[in-house]
Amino acid sequence: MDELWGSGVKAALISAPAGFGKTTLVAQWLKTQPGLASVWLSLDEEDNQADRFFQYFFSAIDSLFPSVAERAQQLVNLPGLSLEEIMMSLSNELLKLSVPFVLILDDLHVITNQHLHRALVSLLNTLPSHMRVIILCREDPPIQISRLRSRNQLIEIRQQDLRFSQPEATDFLNQCMKLQLSPIQVDLLENRTEGWIGGLQMAGLSLQKTKDNDKFIRDFSGSNYYIMDYLLDEVFNTQSENLRGFLLKTSVLDRMTAELCSAVTQKTIKESQDLLDQLINNNIFIFALDDERQWYRYHHLFKDLLFSRLCEDEHYSRSQLLLSASHWYENKGDSLSAVEYAFKANDFQRVADLIEQNISEHWQISNRHFMFFVNRLPNEIIISRPALSLQKAWTCVLSSKMHEAQQFIEAADKQLSARNRFEEPGDDTNRGFVKILKAYLSDYFNYPVVMDKNLLSAIDLIPESNIGMRNSVEVVMGTICYMEGDFQKALRFFESAISRDKKHNGTNAIPVSVWRMVWVLQKKGNLSQALMIITESEKYLSQHGKRRFYIGGVIYLLWAEILIEWNRLDEAQAQISEGMRLLEDWPLPHALCFGYCLLARLQIARNNFIEARATLSIAEDLEIKNELHPEIRNILERTQIQLWRCERNLIALNQYMQKFTSENAFNYHSRNVSHLLQISKACLILGKSDLAIILLGQLLDLEANHKGTLIEILILHSVATKNDV
């Protein structure tokens, strides 16, 4: 550990299974470093939520260096800022310090959020020279360890380094645990535990209570799995009845504070704090999560045992304990945790109540985690509540599960239309949402939609105060108008949603709105204006956390689409890569399919037909497994036709054209223009100029006001006419 301050070293990785003394090693080492400041973060699974992680992280930093993390904390509170950018801001503030200090990340293995891993890599890459990071974990985290190792920037301490030798086991058991074991007894225990410090400690705790050391050690030679359960049981049973009850009741909690324990156990806050202090002082498998010792958690193995005992004890109501925790979190304004504990209690009606009460707030900030809680509820509860049915339908829309969405829209409509229904607040809002979603389903299933007064009036039923839903319905209405060819009305809807987003410092409606706006401008031939909108949106999203929003990657794909049109293929490749990377956060099928089609177009432009076929096969697989929007299906189909044309694959083109037995088989509609253009090109290659002329003639009427596509249609019509002569 003393090598931590060697030249070029940035971090120490202490990786070993549970109970090997990782935490103790670092704690003892810190005692030998007088004057060295330290920040200790003990992590658990709940810290995978970025907001919680950073709140805990920055509070710990501020406890050592007040106000240093203030700027970064402010960035967290902005809607959806990039985690890497937040960490970069903190690094910049830490650079201003001159005091040597270490950051300890304890139990980092519980963090599975890839974005938090990237944030940690960002911190390590920009680590100030007066700072070091110590990582304690049970398995290696994905933080580019090999690169750190190759640059001599990492100290590694692993299981074999932490095992107690026989002399170390003797010192631990006879001096620290104050036992009087013979060398033979110590050797037996050391062999049975293979130097595992946790096993030695649990054995020592039980040996402190037993009168027959030899018998205990002989019994200890049995199956390790059962012995560990036995030792934990012995530790538990030696506590007072009052403390045992406290341990069992609080085992339902993932993390504890005296006030939360009080709510669950019905003890006073002082009594709960005293019992927590007693557990800490007696080393009963509990860890403080902050320097102020307000939050604690049990050792995971100990918690599992306690919870198992709780479930077996008829004197305790597990569900009531969990509901007490749920109510406590609700009163504290933490609706996410309140819902989670209600789920654990299997109180689905309470979950439904909490979702309905809080969904508007979470929809506004695009909190996907909260919005998708509804998917964990039984269907019979969902369909009994119109608001929940519509929330479920919306999650299905976002996931391209349109037929499933239709079932829940109809369930909501049935409830809202019931003659004996007692009107509830929000019913009119939900009726408006039903109308709009029904229209969107018709559009999605490629049926024309009439934008009449009845449909337009439904928008006014969605109040401006319900920002998330209002934005969503305007994006939906804009999409319908776009598909119907009413581009001016579509633009008004998209511009309204974007304006509302910017007014409230949000981002959730911007990428989809920009997506359609750019396509409108492409049809009009205004590629430069389209690129300007893209770059302005990218700048705004970058300032507001593009990496947090599921479809932010589409901005880069649109950028690539224009670059492909301009034959700037290398630049387009870079934008496609960035766009697809950002879509990893929430891989929506229609956005991914669009990305793969763009990549295939780029590969076709480079005459890499084999690669293009492989890329399109991925896109086709997405279409098979998902209900994609008709516009995306058209993009996929026309890209496939483009590949066949460029390959001169006449067999594939002929097979494709067989479905069109006559000119009446074509669906002449504005939503199919780009697709029909590709079919016209296929006709020219196949020598079917007469059919191409008919198709292009119809397209001339459809696209008379759209310069971008009109020019292409006129050129193709001229070629077809010449070939037909």
N, C-alpha and C positions, 0 to 999 in steps of 0.2 A: 504493500500500500504506500510505503514511503516513496516509491518510484513515481507516484502520481504527479509530482511536481518536476519530473524530468523534462528535458528539452523536447518540445514538440508534442508531448502527451496531452490529450484532450479528455480522455475518459477512462474509467475503470469498469469492466464488465465482470460482475460476480454472479455466475450462473450455476445453479445446482438445484436439486430437488428440495422439497419442503423439509424444514427441520435441520438443515446443515449449518446453521449459525451465520447465515449471510448478514442478517441485520445486526446480530451481536458483534460480529467482526468489525463492521463499520463503526458501530457505536463506541466500541472500545478503542478503535484507532483514533477517532475524533478526540477522545479524552487525552491522547498523547500529543495532540496538536494544539497547545494553548495559543489563543489569539486567532485561530482559524475559524472564520465565520462559516455557518452551514445552514442550508435550507433543506428540510427533510419532507418529502411527500410520500405518504403511504397510500397506494392506489388500490382501488377495487373496481369491479366490473361496471358500476354505475358511472365511473369516470370516463367511459367510452363516449359519453355525450360531451361534445367539445365545449359547450358552454359551461358545464359543471367542472370539467377538467381545468379550464383556464381560470374560472373563479377561484378554485382551490389553489391553483398554481400561483396566481398573482397575489393572493392573500398571503401565501407563504413568503413570497419575495418581499412584499411590503412589510411583513413583520420584521425583516432583517434590514431592509433599506426602504424606509418610508417614501412613498410617492414615486419610486423608480418605475413601478409597473403601471402607474396611473394612466399613461398614454395608451399603452397596450390594452388596458382594461376598457378604455373608452372605445377602442376599435372593436372589441368583442361585442359591445352593445350596438354597434352599427349592424344593420341587417345583412347577414351573410358574408362578412369580410373573409378573405382567404386566410386559412390557418397559417400558411407559410408567411404571409405578410404580417400577421399578428406577431409571430415569433421573431420576424426580422425587426419589427419595431422595438420589441423588448431587448433584442441584442444591441441595438443602437443605444438604448438607454444604459445598458449594463457596461458598454464600452467607456462610459463617462466615469465609472467608478475606478478606484485604484486599490480597493481592499480585496485581498485574496479570499475567495470563498468557494465552497463546493455545493453543488446541487445533488441531492440523493433522491433517486427515483426507485422507491421500494415496491416490489411486486409488479414490475412493468409488464410481466407476462399476461396480466389480466387485461391489458389494453390491446384490443384487436382492431380498433379503428385505424384504417390505413392512412387516413388524413392526419391523425395525431402522430403516427410514425413519421410521416413526411415532415411534419412540423418539428419533430425532434431532430431529424436529419438536418433541417434548416438551421436549428440552433447550434448543432455540433459544427456545421460548416462555417458558422460566423462567430464561434465561441471566443470571447475576449481572453487574452493571455493570462489574466489574473483569476480565471474561473475554470473549474473542473466539474465534470459530471460523473457521478457514481451510479451505476445501474445494477439493481438487485432483481433477479428474475429466476424463474424455474426453467425457462427455455429461452433461447436466443431470440431477441426481437429483430425484425427486419429493418435495421438501421444502417445498412451498408458496412457491416462488421469487417468483411474481407478488405474493403478499401482502407478502413481505419488501421487494420492490422498491417497491411502492406506498407503503410506510411509511418509505421511505428508511433501511431497516435493513440494506441489502445493498450491498456494493461488488462490481462485476463486472469481471473481466479475461478477455478472450476471445482467440480465435486471432489476430485482426487486431492486437490489442495486443501480442502476443508475437512476431510475425514480426520477424526481424532485418532492419534496413535495410542498405543497402550499407556505410555507415560502421561499423555495429555488426558486420556480418559481417567486415569488415577487422580490427577490433580482436580479434574472437574467434579468427579463423584465424591472424593474425600475432603476436598477443601471448599469448593463452591457449594456443593450440596450437603456438606458436613456429615457424610456417612463414614463409617469405619469398616471399609471392605478390604478383604485380603487381596493380595496380588492375583490369586487364582480366581476369586470372584469377579474382580475387575476385568481380568482377561476373558472370562466367559461372557460377560456383558458386552465387552468390546467386540468380541467375535460375532455374537448374535446380532448386534446392531450394525456390524461392518463400519464402525466409526461414525454412524449417523447420530449427530448431536441431539436431534429431537427425540430419537428413541432412548438415548441415554438419559435425557432430562425427564421423560415420562417415567422411565424405570426408577430414576432417583426420587421422584415425587411419591411414588408408591412405596419405595423402600423406606422412606421417612416415616411411613405409617405402619409398616409391618414389623412383627416381632421375630419372624423366622426368615432371615435373609437367604439362607441356603435353599429353603423350600421355594421361595419366590424365584430365585435365580434358576432353579431346576425347572420350574414351570415355564420360565421365560424361554426355554429352548423349544417351545412349540411353534405352531404356525404364526408367522409374523403378523398376518392380517388380523387374526383373532386376538393376538396379544395386544395390538395397538388399541383395539376396541376395549379390551379389558382394562388397560391402563387408564384410558380416558374415563371409563366408568368408575374406576377407583378414585380418581381425582374428583370426579363429580360427587360421588357419594360421601366423600369426607367433608364436604361443605355443610354449613348450617342449613336447616330447612328453609329459612327465609331466603338465603342466597341461592339455594337450588331452585326455588320457585321463580326468583328473578331471572336466573340463567335460562330456564325453560321458556318463560314468557318472552324474553327479549331475543330468543333465537329466531324469531320470525323476521327480525330486522336485519337489513343488509349493512346498515351503519346506524350508530346510536348517538344520541345526545341525552343529557339528563331529562330534559323536557319531554322528548319523544318517549323515553323509557317510562316516564311518569304517566303519560297518556295511555300507554299499553298495559302497564302493571297496576295502575290505580294507586301507586305510591306517590308521596309528595316529591317535588323536584329535588329537595334536599336529600331525602332518603335515597332516591335514585342515584344522585351524585355520590353519596357516601358509599353505596354498593359498587359503583363503577371504580371509585378510588380504591376500595378494598380489593377488587379484582386486579387492578393495576399493581398495587403494592405486593400482592401475593403471586404475581406472575402467572395468573390463571388464563393464559392464552387469549389475551386481549391487547389490542394495539391502539394507541392514540393516533388520530389522523391529522391532527394539527398541533401547533406549538402551544396553543391556549388550552389544550386538553378539553375541548368541548365536544368533539366528535370522536367516536371509537368504533372499532369493529372487532369481532371475534376472529381468532385463527380459523381458517376455512374448515379444517378437519374437525375442530372442536365444535364449530357451529353446526356442521352436518350431524354430529352425534347428538347434540342437544335437540336439534329439530326432530330427529328420529325419535328420541325419547318423548318429546312433546306429543308427537302424533300417536304414540302408544298409550299416553296417559289420559284416561277418561275424565280427569278432574279439570282439564283445560279445554277451552273452545278455541281451536286454532283459527277458525274463521273470524271469531270475535276479536281476537288479538290483531289480526291483519286489518280488520275494518277500523279498529282504533287508530292504527298507524295511518290508514287512508284518510280518516277524518282529520288527523293532526296535520298531515301534509296539505289537505285542502284548505284548512284554516290559515296555513302559512303561505297560501297562494301558489303552491307547487302542484298544479293540476296533473302534470305528467306522473309524478310519484304517487299521487292520490289514486289515479287510474290503475297504475301497476299493482298497488296493494289491494285494490278492490278486485282485480283479476285474480290475484293469488288467493283471495278469500272466496272465489267463485260466486261473488255477488254481482251477477251480470246486470241486474236492474240498476244497481248503483253505478256501475261502469257506464251504462247507457245515459243515466242522468248527468254524470260528469262530462261525458262527451258532448251532449247537447248544450250544456251550460257554458262550455269553454271552446267549442269548435270555431266560433267566429274569430276569436283572438288568434288561434293557431293557424287558421286558414290565411289570415292577413299576412303572416310572416312565413307562410309556406313551410310550416313545421310538419314535414312528412311523417315523422314518427307518431305524432299525435293524430294526424289525419287518418292514418291507417290502423289505429286502434280498433275501429269499427269492424275490421275484417276478422278480429278474434272473437267477436260476439256470435252466439247462436243465431241462425237465420230467423227463428221464430220471434226472437226479441226485436231484431232489426225491422222486420216487416210490420210489426205492431206499432211502429213509430215512424211517421212520415219523414221527419228530419233525419233520422238515422238511415232510412231507406235511401234517401237522396245522397247522403254522405257516402254510403256504400256504393251507390251507382256512380258517383263521381270518382271514387278510387278505381272502379272498374274501367271507366273511361280513360283515366290516366294510365292504366295498365293494358289498354287495348283489348279489354274483355267486354265487347259491346253487347253481345247477346245476354250475358249475365247482367250487365247494366240495365238492359231493357226490362228484365224481370223485377228489379228493385224500383225502377221508375214506375212501372205499372202498379206495384204494391203501394207506393206512396200515393199515386193518383186515386187508387181505390179507397184508401183511408181518408183522403182529403175530400172525396166526393160522396162519402157515406151520408145518407139522409139524417141519421141520428147522431151525427158528429157534433160534439160540443166544441165550439170554436176556441182555439188556443192562440196565444201570441206567436206570430211567425207563420201562421197558416197561409196567409196571402203571399208571403215571400216564397214559401215552398210551392204554392200553386204556380207562381211565375216561373220558378226553376223547373218544374215539371214540364211546362209548355216548351221552354227553351231546350231542355234535354231531349224531348221527343223530336223536335225539329232537327236537332243535331244528329240523332240516330238515323233519321231519314236521309240526311246528307251523308252520313257515314256509310250507310248501306247503298249509297249511290242513287238515291231517288231525288228528283227535283223538289225543292222546297219553295213554297210561296211566302214571300216576306210581306204578309198582310198586316193590317192594323192590329188584329188580335194578337199576333206574335210580337209585334213591336211594343205593344202595351205591356207585355209580360215583363219587359226590362224594368219598367217603372215600379213594378212590385218589389224589386230588389232594392232596399234602401242603400243610400250612399254610405251609411255608417257600417254596413256589412261589406267592408272593402274587398276581402278575399273573394267572396261569392260574386260581387258586382264585377270585379275584374274578369273573373272566369267566364261569366255569361257574355260579357262584351267581346271577349276573345272568341267565344263560340259563335256568336252572331256575326262577327266579322268574317270568320271562316266560312260560314254558310253563304254570306254575300259574295265572298271571293269565288266559291265553287259555282255559284249561280251566275257569275260574270258581272255582278254589280260592284265593280271595283271602287267606285267613288264612295259608296255607302260602307264598303268594307274598310276603306282607309279611315273613315270617320270613327268607326268602332275601335280600330286598332290605336288610332291617335288618342282617343279618349282613355283607353286602358293604360297606355304608356304615360299619359299626363297624370293620371291618378297615382300610378306607381311612383313617379318622380316627386309628386307632391307629398307623399308619405314616406319618401326615402326607401322605397321598396324596389323589387326587381322581378317578381314572379310572373308578371304578364308581358314583360318586355321581349324576351327571346321569341315567344310564339308570334307576337304581333309583328315584330321585325321580320320574322321568317316570311309571313304572308305579304307584308309590304314590299319586301325585296322582290318577290315573285311578280307582284303587280308591275313594278318598275321594269323588270326584265321584259315582260310582255310589251311594255310601252317602248322598249329600246333605250331606257334611261339607265344604263349600267353605271355610269359615273355617279349619278345621284344615289343609286342603290348602294354603291360602295361607301359613299359618304355616310349614309344612315348606319351601315354596318360598323364602320370605324367609330362613329360617335357612340353607338350602343356598346361596343366593346370597351371603350374607355369608361363609360358609366358603370358597366358591370364589373370591370376590374377594380374600380374604386369601392364597389359595394359587394364584393365577394362572389365573383363568377363561379368559383369552384364549389360553392355551397348550393348552387341551384341546378336542378337536374337537367335542364335543357340548355344551359348557357353555352354548351359546346356547339350548338347549332349555329351560333353567330359565326364561329370559325369555319363551319362547313359552308355557310352561305358565301363567306369571303372566298373560299376555295372555288366555289362554283363560278364566280365571276372571273377569277384568275384563270380557270380552265378555258372559259370563253375567249380570254385574251391570250391564250397559249403560254401563259407564264407558269409552266408546269412545276418547276422546282418550288416556287413559292406556294403553289396550290398544295403540293405534297406536305409541306410544313404545316399549313393551316388545317388540313385534314387530320394529321397526326394529333395536333393540339385539340381539335374538336372532339375526336373520338376518345382522347384521354379524359377530357372533362366529363364526357358522358358515362364514364365508369361509375360515377357517384350514384347515378340512378339510370341504368341502361334501358331506357324506354325503347321498345321495339321499332316504332316508326322513325324515331330519330336515328337509331343505329342503321336501319335499312337505308335511309337517305344517305348516310355517311358511306356505307359500303357501295352504293350505286355511284356516288361521286368518285370514290377510289377506282372503281371499275372504269369509269369514263376517262380518268386520268391514264390508267394503264392502256386503254384502247388508243388514246392519243399518242402514246409512246410505242404503239404496235406490240405491246406485251399481252398478246391475246390469251396465252395460257394462264397468266396471272389474273387476267380479267375474268376468265371463266371460273377460276377458284374463288375469287372475291364474290362474284354473283351467286355462286352456290351457297355462300354464307347468307347473303341477302334473301335468297329463295327459301332457305331453311327458316329464317325469321318470319317470312310470309306464311309458310305452312303452319307454324306453331302459334301464330298470333292473328288477330283480326285487325289488319292494318287499314288506315284511312285510304279511300280510293285514290286520292292524289298520289300517295306513296306507292300504291300498287301500280299506278300508271307509270310512275318514274322507273320502277323496277322493270316493267314490261318493255318500255321504250329503250331502256339501257340494254336489255337483252337483244332487242331488234337491232340496235346500233352495232352490237358486237357481231351478230350474224352478218350484217351488211359489210362490215369492214373485213370480216374473215372470208367474205364471198361464200358463205355457207348456204347455198341455194336449197339444199334439202330441208334444213331447219326452217328457212323462210317459207318454203312451199307448205310444209306441215302446219306452220302457224297460220297461213292465209286460208287454209281449208275451212276454218271455222266461219269465214265470211263468204257465204254461198251467193250473196247478191249485195248490191249497193245498199239495200234496205237493212242489211245486218249491222251496219255501222250506227253507232250512237252519236248523232251529231249534237253535241252540247259543248258549251264553253269549258266544262270540266275535263273534256277529253281531247282538247285541241292538240296538246303536245304529243299525245299518244297517236292521234290520227296522222300527224305529220310524219312520224316514224313509219307508219304503215304505208303512207304515200311513197316514201323513199324505198321501202321494200318492193312496192309495186314497180317502180322504175327499174330496179335491179332485175326483177323477174320478167321484165318485158310486158307488164300489164299497164301500159301507158293510159289506155282508155279508162281503166278503173281509177288510176291516179288522178286523171283530169276531173273525174266526177267528185272524188274526195276533196281535191284542192279547191274546186269550185264552191263546194259547201263551206269550206274553211274560210274562203275569201269573204263570204257574207258574215260569218261569225266574228272574224277578227278585223273587220274593216277599220276599227278605231284603235287598233293596237299595233303601233308601228314596228315593234320588235319582231313579232311573229309574222306580220303582214309582209315584210320584205322577204322573209324566207319562203313564204307561201307563193309569192309572185315569181321568185326565181325558179322554184320547183315546177310551178305551173308552166312557165316558159319552156323548161326542159322537157316536160311531159308532152306539151303540144308539138314541139319540134320532133320528138321521137315518134309521135303518132302520125306525122305526115307521111 
